[in-house]
Amino acid sequence: MRVADFDFELPQDLIALRPIAPRDSARLLIVREGSMEFEEARVCDLPRLLWQNDCMVFNDTRVIPAQLSGVRDARRLSPEAHVDVTLHKRIADDTWAAFAKPGRKLDLGDTIRFGGNLHVELIAKHSDGEIVLRFSLAGAALDRALATTGAMPLPPYIAGKRPADDRDAGDYQTIFAKHTGAVAAPTAGLHFTPELVAKLDGAGLKRAMVTLHVGAGTFLPVKVDDTKDHLMHAEWGEVSERAASEINAARDSGGRIVCVGTTSLRLVEAASDETGRVRAFKGDTRIFITPGYRFRAAQMLLTNFHLPRSTLFMLVSAFCGLETMRAAYAHAIAQRFRFYSYGDACLLIRRTA
């Protein structure tokens, strides 16, 4: 499909720069596959909108302070240069894939110093702009250094309007965050509070936890004209035996699989077989979902509003239909819903649900 088919105009003042408080008071647009009629609610209404035995699938990844600012050492008489680095995907205890600005001016073997004893050597460059960095520290020592040196990696549409601050350390982390490794938040999970989770439990909702370490590639623009030419960056994920069993048991009992966020959905779909059974999974996934994809397991999706021409808007268009999602987004814009990571949400429901 043409990438231009997924374009739309968004007023800049609808981009949320801070989350609403409390988190679960965010507005919720209910969208049904193939329907042009929409309902409005609040995220805190989920206990009455979902059924007993529905299984909500959450991503329990934890965002790291993946934004680093440093100085490239002078080499071959070239001057020192300031470099901004965004870590993307951990490759080894001391090695990360990353993106850098200015990335084109970096050479293999360059050293970038971030202060103290934390520095990196550039050991690989790829044609898509990704670089590979080997750190001077490894494992837990590197994690501790990143925690004190790095900053929360706010999405560019927020970072371009204001700097990250102390509030973001909490705001950009879900209450489920457990396994360290993401460089972007699974933003649908940001809407949940302990009070809402307690009400969902009381209503008989089931819950399964999966882990997908979201990479910075989620924010990269799609630069091709046709979706078939776009290459997704790999992200590491895990569906445990327990999580797979919980999801399958809920479906067997008549419950629906409600993925909280596109990250959970992509991982569940990557771990599903042709019959919709979810298997244990551990490793990288590059799954790219566009209209025409046949969903195997996910029946409902709670997600935020996404960027035009993005892989995530393509995914939701595959889930409920492109024309339906274009109409839903037009409704959201007209009703002044708040967009993107700190914005409002929509609950997407497939016909099979």
C-alpha positions as MATLAB code, in Angstrom:
seq = 'MRVADFDFELPQDLIALRPIAPRDSARLLIVREGSMEFEEARVCDLPRLLWQNDCMVFNDTRVIPAQLSGVRDARRLSPEAHVDVTLHKRIADDTWAAFAKPGRKLDLGDTIRFGGNLHVELIAKHSDGEIVLRFSLAGAALDRALATTGAMPLPPYIAGKRPADDRDAGDYQTIFAKHTGAVAAPTAGLHFTPELVAKLDGAGLKRAMVTLHVGAGTFLPVKVDDTKDHLMHAEWGEVSERAASEINAARDSGGRIVCVGTTSLRLVEAASDETGRVRAFKGDTRIFITPGYRFRAAQMLLTNFHLPRSTLFMLVSAFCGLETMRAAYAHAIAQRFRFYSYGDACLLIRRTA';
ca = [
       0.000    0.000    0.000;
       1.014    3.604   -0.476;
       2.411    5.236    2.644;
       0.554    8.402    1.618;
      -2.715    6.565    2.298;
      -1.916    6.794    6.000;
      -1.407   10.557    6.101;
      -3.613   13.072    7.926;
      -3.346   16.609    9.256;
      -3.023   17.078   13.008;
      -3.199   20.493   14.716;
      -0.018   20.921   16.726;
      -1.896   22.062   19.812;
      -3.441   18.590   20.140;
      -0.040   17.017   20.877;
      -0.037   16.360   24.623;
       3.142   17.537   26.350;
       2.145   16.200   29.782;
      -0.129   13.351   30.851;
      -3.474   14.119   32.408;
      -3.882   13.506   36.138;
      -4.986   11.068   37.324;
      -3.721    8.891   34.503;
      -6.903    6.846   34.184;
      -9.043    9.951   33.575;
      -7.784   10.142   29.973;
     -10.530   10.182   27.349;
     -11.290    6.963   25.503;
     -12.677    6.672   21.975;
     -14.383    3.337   21.280;
     -13.933    2.180   17.677;
     -15.444   -0.945   16.132;
     -14.036   -2.550   13.002;
     -15.891   -1.381    9.908;
     -18.144    1.078   11.807;
     -18.300    4.846   11.399;
     -20.133    5.329   14.698;
     -17.966    6.074   17.719;
     -18.553    6.171   21.461;
     -16.687    8.233   24.033;
     -15.747    7.224   27.565;
     -12.797    7.429   29.966;
     -10.030    4.901   30.555;
     -11.370    4.487   34.093;
     -14.562    3.066   32.511;
     -12.744   -0.074   31.310;
     -14.156   -2.289   34.103;
     -17.665   -1.810   32.702;
     -16.611   -1.925   29.045;
     -14.855   -5.290   29.249;
     -16.198   -8.730   30.095;
     -15.428  -11.004   32.980;
     -12.683  -13.435   31.886;
     -11.331  -11.059   29.214;
      -7.544  -11.188   29.406;
      -5.629   -7.924   29.321;
      -2.067   -8.285   28.037;
       0.389   -5.713   29.398;
       3.987   -4.970   28.441;
       6.131   -4.898   31.605;
       9.251   -3.450   30.004;
      11.037   -0.664   31.855;
      12.345    2.435   30.068;
      16.006    3.282   30.648;
      17.584    6.767   30.497;
      18.646    6.111   26.910;
      19.378    9.674   25.792;
      23.073   10.575   26.092;
      25.017   13.708   25.224;
      28.762   13.526   24.698;
      31.797   14.736   22.824;
      33.610   12.904   20.057;
      37.359   12.748   20.547;
      39.402   14.663   18.006;
      40.887   12.317   15.368;
      43.031   13.059   12.352;
      43.168   16.748   13.337;
      39.342   17.056   13.127;
      37.798   19.186   15.883;
      35.900   17.717   18.800;
      32.167   17.584   18.109;
      29.103   17.363   20.300;
      27.118   14.163   19.699;
      23.623   13.209   20.880;
      23.050    9.469   21.145;
      19.801    7.570   21.569;
      20.270    3.932   22.519;
      18.052    1.590   20.552;
      18.631   -2.094   21.326;
      20.989   -3.939   23.624;
      23.192   -6.427   21.768;
      25.516   -7.558   24.568;
      26.388   -6.582   28.135;
      28.609   -3.768   26.849;
      27.166   -3.161   23.365;
      24.141   -1.235   22.116;
      22.679   -0.391   18.742;
      21.911    3.315   18.650;
      21.128    6.389   16.588;
      23.267    9.515   16.734;
      23.187   13.155   15.682;
      25.227   13.998   13.711;
      25.554   10.361   12.744;
      26.984   10.807    9.255;
      30.105   12.534   10.559;
      31.024    9.649   12.827;
      33.638    7.140   11.687;
      34.417    3.601   12.750;
      36.745    3.683   15.735;
      35.535    7.084   16.948;
      35.287    7.500   20.705;
      32.455    9.455   22.310;
      32.870   10.497   25.941;
      29.850   11.111   28.157;
      31.655   12.121   31.348;
      33.434   10.291   34.119;
      34.591    6.843   33.016;
      31.689    6.335   30.600;
      32.657    6.372   26.952;
      31.992    4.328   23.811;
      33.738    3.211   20.659;
      31.811    3.162   17.399;
      32.263   -0.374   16.031;
      29.711   -0.501   13.189;
      27.604    1.752   10.934;
      24.572    0.679    8.918;
      22.950    2.217    5.871;
      19.697    2.926    7.728;
      21.473    5.290   10.137;
      21.854    2.782   12.948;
      25.258    2.560   14.625;
      26.722    0.067   17.098;
      28.537    1.264   20.207;
      30.788   -0.654   22.605;
      30.799    0.876   26.085;
      33.661    1.158   28.527;
      31.438   -0.495   31.140;
      29.278   -3.602   31.018;
      26.297   -5.222   32.691;
      25.090   -3.752   35.969;
      27.934   -1.209   36.046;
      26.801    0.153   32.688;
      23.183    0.249   33.839;
      24.161    2.278   36.897;
      26.180    4.696   34.771;
      23.285    5.174   32.353;
      20.938    5.847   35.265;
      23.107    8.766   36.423;
      24.304   10.043   33.028;
      21.389    9.476   30.673;
      18.052   11.235   30.322;
      14.603    9.826   29.660;
      14.233    9.475   25.879;
      11.138   11.576   25.258;
       9.602   11.194   21.785;
      10.808   13.834   19.322;
       7.371   15.474   19.088;
       7.637   16.252   22.823;
      11.402   16.767   23.080;
      11.190   19.310   20.251;
       8.848   21.434   22.348;
      10.341   21.115   25.832;
      13.283   19.383   27.562;
      12.857   16.272   29.677;
      12.659   16.974   33.408;
      12.260   15.187   36.726;
       8.524   14.683   36.194;
       9.177   12.580   33.108;
      11.130   10.029   35.137;
       7.783    8.940   36.595;
       5.362   10.090   33.917;
       7.109    8.127   31.152;
       7.097    4.840   33.067;
       4.136    2.490   33.489;
       3.164    1.056   36.862;
       3.942   -2.387   35.410;
       7.570   -1.528   34.519;
       9.795   -4.381   35.661;
      12.298   -5.621   33.084;
      14.847   -2.978   32.085;
      15.597   -2.469   28.413;
      13.123   -0.229   26.572;
      14.096    3.137   25.135;
      10.489    4.192   24.588;
       7.480    3.638   26.805;
       4.627    1.254   25.958;
       2.372    4.285   26.171;
      -1.054    2.626   26.415;
       0.092    1.284   29.780;
       0.711    4.819   31.039;
      -3.046    5.244   31.584;
      -3.254    2.640   34.349;
      -3.263    3.385   38.072;
      -3.252    0.964   41.018;
      -6.871    1.951   41.662;
      -7.933    1.054   38.115;
      -6.063   -2.258   38.229;
      -7.840   -3.121   41.489;
     -11.222   -2.396   39.887;
     -10.339   -4.528   36.861;
      -9.354   -7.383   39.164;
     -12.598   -6.969   41.069;
     -14.567   -7.151   37.829;
     -13.045  -10.540   37.049;
     -10.626   -9.418   34.344;
      -7.580  -11.629   33.788;
      -4.094  -10.220   33.310;
      -0.990  -11.514   31.502;
       2.437   -9.882   31.380;
       4.730   -9.986   28.364;
       7.956   -8.086   27.707;
       8.854   -6.182   24.555;
      11.792   -3.793   24.843;
      10.539   -0.953   22.670;
      13.254    0.514   20.444;
      13.809    4.037   19.178;
      12.864    2.776   15.730;
       9.225    3.199   16.756;
       9.678    6.959   16.197;
      11.550    6.769   12.897;
       9.660    8.122    9.900;
       8.693    5.766    7.105;
      10.839    7.020    4.227;
       9.614    4.734    1.435;
       6.605    5.263   -0.818;
       5.216    1.750   -0.494;
       4.758   -0.148    2.775;
       6.270   -3.305    1.271;
       9.635   -1.540    1.044;
       9.809   -0.538    4.722;
      12.176   -2.478    7.002;
      11.246   -2.655   10.686;
      13.995   -2.520   13.297;
      14.234   -5.634   15.450;
      13.038   -5.502   19.042;
      13.608   -8.126   21.728;
      10.609   -9.694   23.383;
       9.527  -12.551   25.602;
       6.251  -14.364   26.159;
       6.757  -16.738   29.055;
       5.159  -20.167   29.292;
       2.985  -18.782   32.075;
       1.801  -15.797   30.027;
       1.027  -17.982   27.003;
      -0.955  -20.360   29.219;
      -2.913  -17.495   30.806;
      -3.810  -16.008   27.430;
      -4.863  -19.341   25.948;
      -6.886  -20.269   29.050;
      -8.801  -16.988   28.892;
      -9.642  -17.544   25.238;
     -10.719  -21.140   25.923;
     -13.110  -19.876   28.605;
     -14.755  -17.398   26.232;
     -12.745  -14.349   27.226;
     -11.311  -11.938   24.704;
      -7.634  -11.072   24.305;
      -7.277   -7.341   25.003;
      -3.795   -6.133   24.136;
      -2.773   -3.009   26.014;
      -0.658   -1.213   23.446;
       0.684   -1.990   20.007;
       3.826   -3.434   21.585;
       1.865   -6.136   23.407;
      -0.172   -6.822   20.297;
       2.844   -7.216   18.018;
       4.523   -9.584   20.450;
       1.382  -11.688   20.972;
       0.869  -11.930   17.217;
       4.524  -12.882   16.695;
       4.108  -15.648   19.265;
       0.823  -17.017   17.854;
       0.350  -19.950   15.538;
      -2.143  -20.203   12.665;
      -4.927  -21.295   15.030;
      -4.443  -18.322   17.348;
      -2.768  -20.296   20.122;
      -0.030  -18.281   21.812;
       3.268  -20.070   22.358;
       6.201  -19.214   24.571;
       8.530  -16.905   22.683;
      11.913  -15.352   23.381;
      13.977  -13.415   20.862;
      13.828  -10.672   18.265;
      10.784   -9.741   16.243;
      10.439   -7.489   13.200;
       6.716   -8.054   12.725;
       5.204   -5.293   10.548;
       1.409   -5.199   10.500;
      -0.397   -3.389    7.683;
      -3.896   -3.708    6.181;
      -4.401   -7.205    4.848;
      -2.726   -8.847    7.841;
      -4.808  -11.677    9.358;
      -4.847  -11.300   13.130;
      -4.449  -14.573   14.962;
      -4.917  -13.866   18.670;
      -5.644  -10.214   19.480;
      -9.340   -9.314   19.519;
      -9.234   -5.894   21.169;
      -6.561   -3.212   21.388;
      -6.205   -0.315   23.798;
      -3.829    2.194   22.254;
      -3.014    5.886   22.040;
      -3.437    8.054   18.947;
      -0.489    7.703   16.583;
       1.504    9.789   14.125;
       0.460   10.159   10.494;
       2.325    7.897    8.053;
       3.656    5.830   10.969;
       3.896    2.051   11.262;
       1.603    2.291   14.293;
      -1.178    4.050   12.381;
      -0.753    1.341    9.747;
      -1.205   -1.285   12.466;
      -4.433    0.185   13.854;
      -5.708    0.574   10.285;
      -5.089   -3.141    9.785;
      -6.962   -3.858   13.025;
     -10.161   -1.888   12.361;
      -9.907   -0.847    8.705;
      -8.227    2.158    7.110;
     -11.433    4.081    6.371;
     -12.749    3.438    9.872;
      -9.516    4.668   11.452;
      -9.337    7.732    9.238;
     -12.888    8.589   10.322;
     -12.067    7.827   13.970;
      -9.048   10.122   13.898;
     -11.079   12.864   12.188;
     -13.638   12.528   14.995;
     -10.900   12.647   17.633;
      -9.411   15.788   16.090;
     -12.798   17.481   15.834;
     -13.554   16.621   19.466;
     -10.078   17.741   20.522;
      -8.751   14.490   21.897;
      -5.106   14.697   22.997;
      -2.629   12.855   20.770;
       0.515   10.727   21.056;
       2.450    9.355   24.039;
       0.990   11.553   26.778;
      -2.413   11.837   25.133;
      -5.773   10.093   25.212;
      -6.584    6.553   24.105;
      -8.869    4.514   21.914;
     -10.322    1.042   22.421;
     -10.364   -0.849   19.119;
     -12.707   -3.820   18.749;
     -12.527   -6.348   15.919;
     -15.725   -7.882   14.532;
     -14.724  -11.285   15.932;
     -14.817   -9.822   19.435;
];
